[in-house]
Amino acid sequence: MSLQQSPEPAAAIDPVCGMTVDPATALNRHHHEGQDYYFCSASCLKRFSADPGKFLGAKPAAAGHGHVAHRASKASSAADAIYTCPMHPEIRQVGPGSCPICGMALEPANITAADAPNPELADMTRRFWIGGLLTLPLLILAMGPHFFGFPSHELVAPQISNWLQLLLSAPVVLWAGWPFFERGWQSLRSRNLNMFTLIAVGTGAAFLYSLAATAAPSLFPPAMRGHDGAVGVYFEAAAVIVVLVLLGQVLELRARARTGSAIRALLDLAPKQARRIGADGLETDIPLASVIVGDRLRLRPGEKVPVDALVLEGQGLIDESMVTGESVPVAKGVGDQVIGGTLNGSGTLILRAEKVGSDTLLARIVQMVSEAQRSRAPIQGLADRVSAWFVPAVIAVAIAAFLVWFAVGPEPRLAYGLIAAVSVLIIACPCALGLATPMSIMVGVGRGAQAGVLVRSAEALERLERVTTLVVDKTGTLTEGRPRVIEIATQPGTDDATLLRFAAALEQGSEHPLAAAVIAEAKARKLPRAVATDFSALTGQGVTGRAGGRPVAIGNAMLMRKVGADIAPAAAKAEELRARGASVVYIAIDGAFAGLIAVADPIKPSAAAAIRALTAEGVRLVMLTGDHRTTAEAVARQLGIAEV
C-alpha cells in the first residue's frame, strides 16, 4: 500500500505492522519513490527496506496488521483520544492499547480536567485480584509443606493434586494472563522482543508442559514419575508469575493515575467561568472556553484570574504562589500582567485577556508536566539496549540447554532437555528491567507534581542527582510566608495596647502583608477597635491617618523622618530585632515617635531538617532573597546556611 496520512494530521501508518506513528517524533523513516514512510521500530524499517514492494502491495488491514490499532478501534471509552507510549513517544494511536515495541500500556497524550476512570487499570486490577484468589489455594496445594507446614501432599494424592492445580491455574494463566500472551505474540510478529515475550514464553511453556504431564503422564519416562505415576508440574510457577506481573502492571498504572491526578489538580487551578464586560457595559458570566483575546473581564476579590491578562483598571493583591511559590501576595495595578489561575486577594480589577486556552502559562505548565511524564531519560537508552539483548539471550540459553541435554544427557534425553529449557525460561521471567526505569520516572515526576515541584523533563530529573549547588528563596520557601507580630517596643508615655490599637486601626485600610499581621495580633489580644479616618497610603513608606482622633503614621524610617519623628532612641532595639529575622514597623503618634512593632515570618518546621539533609548530601546552599540583609542573615544563621 502507499502510505496514507491518517485523519490526525500529525500521524502516519507504519506500512509493515500497521501501527500509527507520529512523524514528528519517529526515529525510523525511509524515503522510497518520492514518498516518506515512518516506522514504529528499527526492525519494521529493516523489513521494509529489504523489500518495499512486499508491504506497499498489501492492504492496511491485511494479514492482521495493526493489531494494537485494531484493539484501539474497539475501545468504547475515549474513542477520539490519542494515546502514546511513555517509552516510545513515536507510537501514537486512537484509543488505549499496548506498545508494539515494549508492550507497555499506552496512555493519553493529553490529560484533560475530566477525571475519567482508567479502563486498563480497572481491567488489570480485576485480573490481579481474581488471579490472586485462585493462586493462593494453588500455592498451598503445591507448596504447602514447604512454606505453610500444611500436609497437602499427604491429604491429596499427587495425580489428583495435579488435576486440581490444573483447574485452579487455567483461569489464572489463560484469562488473567491473556493480555501478556497478546503482547508477547505482538512482539514476535513485529520482531520487537521485550519482557512480555519472556513472560508469554515462560508461563506458556510451564503451563503446556504441566498440562501434558497431568493429562498424559504415561508419555513421560518412568524416571520422571512418582510412585503413583504422577509427574511433577509447574502450574503454581506459571500462576505466580502471572499474578506478580499483574501486580507490577497495577502498580505502574496506579502511578500513572496519580500523576494524571496531579496534572488535573493543576488544571483545576483555573476557574470554570469568567465575567466578561460587553461593549455595552453589561457584564455576563461565560464559560472559560468562551473567552477570546481582547475580552474585557472583571475580577472581584476572592476570585481566580481566568486567563493571562493585562490590568486596565483598579488595584489588587494577587497570590501567585501556584507559579512562583511565593506566598506573599503581589500588588498589581494598571499595566501589570496577571497569570491565569492565580488568586485575587483584594481589590477589583478590570482585565484585558492576552492569552487564552493552551497559550496561558498554566496550560503550558500542564503540558510541560504531561510531556515530562512521557519523556525519556538517558538511562532508558541503556535499559532498552540491555533489554534488546537480554530477551533473545535468555531464549538462546534455553534452546542451548535443551540441545545439550538432548545430545549428551542421560535418558530420557528429550524429557530432561525440555525440563531444562522450561526451567531457564521460568527463572528468567519476569524481568523488571524494562519496567523499572520508566515507572520510576513516572512516579518521580508525578510525586513532584503533587508536591508542587514541576520537572521539565526526565533528563532533568536524572541530572538532578548530580546537582552541587541549590539556590533557594527565603519567604514562603524557608519561611511560612505568613508574618506575625513577635514583639512590641514602646516609648515612655505609650503602652503596648494603645500602640497596637492605633496601628491596627490604620492598617485596616492597608493591603500590605505586614498589615495583616498587626491586625491579627490586635484581634488575638481582643483590643477594642479604634476608628480610623483620613487614611492615606504612601508607596514604599507606609500609611498615615487619624486613629481615635489623633494623627498616626506607620511605616519605615523614611516616613518617620517625613513626619518629624526621631527614631534614634530605638535604633539599637530595631537592629537587634532585625538580627533575629524580624521586619520593623515604626509608629508615630501626634508627630512623635511612639514605638515599634516587630513582625517576623516564622521558619517552616521542616526547613531545618531539609537543609541538614541537603548539606549531608554535599549540596552547597545559597539563599537568594529581596529581603533586608540583616533579616536574611538571621534566618540563614538559624538554618545553618552560609551564603546569602
Disulfide bonds with the S-S distance in Angstrom:
none
